[in-house]
Amino acid sequence: MVLMSEKRIARSLHRMAFEILEYAGDHDVMLIGINVRGYAVANLLNEFLMKVHPGKTKLIQMDAEEQVSRDQQVTVCEPGTVLVFVDDVIFSGLTLHRAMLRFPNLEDAQNVLVAALIDRGHRRLPIRADITGMHVPTKFDEHIRLRLQNHKPYEVELLPWPTNM
């Protein structure tokens, strides 16, 4: 079942970009796109932000699944920067937690936010999305998938679990 079309995704991300700006004020913004789909969402958010906040945003991609030891934490934020961890779907919070552990100086940020296109609930950790495109309470045997076309968000689907992704 299709939850969001390409047009609805764009509309949601446009609104989410303005919410990020409300949090950021005049501070620089670093968007951290988590894994492939989170980076695709962050990239579109960055396009919207650059139109109204030019030169004040930075975009990076992070592979949160990659095993990294404590001495390999190399992602550093500039003091006073607003960090926005961006993922396509937030579920248990484990992926976001792993991504946040990669920032040894997280406390130097002006603000730390989580933005997710879809929030499906069912957290295992006390991590919440500050900015979301859509809340979709799901069953544990369901899966939400963001489909990409040419590396851009195209469609959000609700699928039975397991599925061939």
C-alpha positions in Angstrom: 0.0 0.0 0.0 1.4 3.4 -1.0 1.5 5.8 2.0 3.2 8.8 0.3 3.6 9.7 -3.3 6.6 11.7 -4.7 4.5 14.9 -4.6 3.5 14.3 -0.9 7.1 13.4 0.0 8.3 16.7 -1.5 5.5 18.7 0.3 6.4 17.0 3.6 10.1 17.6 3.2 9.5 21.3 2.3 7.6 21.7 5.6 10.2 19.8 7.5 12.9 22.1 6.1 11.1 25.1 7.5 10.8 23.4 10.9 14.5 22.9 10.9 15.0 26.6 10.2 12.7 27.5 13.2 15.0 25.4 15.5 18.2 26.7 13.9 17.6 30.4 13.7 20.8 32.0 12.4 23.0 29.0 13.3 24.7 26.8 10.8 23.0 23.4 10.2 24.7 20.1 9.6 22.4 17.5 8.1 23.6 13.9 8.8 21.9 11.5 6.3 21.9 8.1 7.9 22.6 5.2 5.5 21.4 5.4 1.8 17.7 6.3 2.3 18.3 8.7 5.1 20.9 10.5 2.9 18.4 10.7 0.1 15.9 12.4 2.4 18.7 14.7 3.8 19.8 15.7 0.3 16.3 16.9 -0.6 16.0 18.7 2.8 19.3 20.4 2.0 18.0 21.5 -1.4 15.1 23.2 0.3 17.3 24.7 3.0 19.8 26.1 0.6 17.1 28.2 -1.1 16.3 30.1 2.1 19.4 29.5 4.3 22.2 29.7 1.6 25.7 28.9 2.7 24.6 27.9 6.2 24.1 24.1 5.7 26.4 21.2 5.4 25.4 17.7 4.3 27.2 14.5 5.2 26.3 10.8 4.8 26.8 8.3 7.6 26.7 4.5 7.5 25.3 3.7 10.9 25.6 0.0 10.3 29.4 0.1 9.9 31.1 -1.2 13.0 33.3 1.6 14.5 35.5 1.4 17.6 35.6 4.3 20.1 39.0 5.6 18.7 37.5 5.8 15.2 34.9 8.4 16.1 35.9 11.1 13.6 32.8 13.0 12.9 33.2 16.4 14.7 30.7 19.2 14.8 31.6 22.8 15.0 30.6 24.5 18.2 27.3 26.3 17.8 26.1 24.1 14.9 22.6 22.6 14.8 23.0 18.9 14.1 20.1 17.2 12.4 20.2 13.4 12.2 18.0 12.5 9.2 16.6 9.0 8.5 13.8 7.8 6.2 12.0 5.8 8.9 12.4 5.9 12.7 11.4 2.6 14.4 13.3 1.3 17.4 15.8 4.2 17.7 18.8 1.8 17.5 20.1 3.2 14.2 19.9 6.8 15.4 21.7 5.8 18.6 24.6 4.2 16.7 24.8 7.3 14.5 24.9 9.7 17.5 27.7 7.6 19.1 29.9 8.6 16.1 30.0 12.2 17.4 32.5 12.5 20.3 31.7 16.2 20.9 27.9 16.1 20.5 27.6 18.4 23.5 29.2 21.2 21.5 26.2 21.5 19.2 23.8 24.3 19.6 21.0 21.8 19.3 20.6 18.2 18.3 17.5 17.2 16.3 16.2 14.0 14.8 14.2 14.3 11.5 12.5 11.3 9.9 10.2 11.2 7.0 8.1 8.4 8.7 7.8 7.8 12.4 6.3 4.3 13.0 6.7 4.1 16.8 7.8 1.0 18.7 10.9 2.6 20.3 13.4 0.5 22.2 15.5 3.5 23.2 14.3 6.9 24.5 15.0 8.6 21.2 12.2 10.6 19.5 11.9 12.4 16.2 11.6 16.2 16.6 10.5 16.7 13.0 8.5 14.1 11.0 6.7 14.0 7.7 4.1 11.4 8.8 3.3 9.3 11.9 2.3 5.8 10.9 1.6 3.4 13.8 2.4 0.0 12.5 2.2 -3.6 13.6 5.5 -5.5 14.3 4.8 -7.7 11.2 4.7 -4.7 8.9 7.5 -2.9 7.2 7.7 0.6 5.7 10.0 1.2 2.8 11.1 4.4 1.1 11.6 3.7 -2.6 14.3 5.6 -4.4 14.3 6.6 -8.1 17.6 8.1 -9.4 18.8 8.4 -5.7 15.7 10.6 -4.8 12.8 9.7 -2.6 10.0 8.4 -4.9 7.4 6.6 -2.8 6.7 5.3 0.7 5.1 1.9 0.9 3.6 -0.2 3.8 4.5 -3.8 3.2 4.0 -7.1 5.1 7.1 -8.5 6.7 9.2 -10.2 5.5 9.6 -8.8 2.0 12.2 -8.7 -0.7 13.6 -5.2 -0.5 
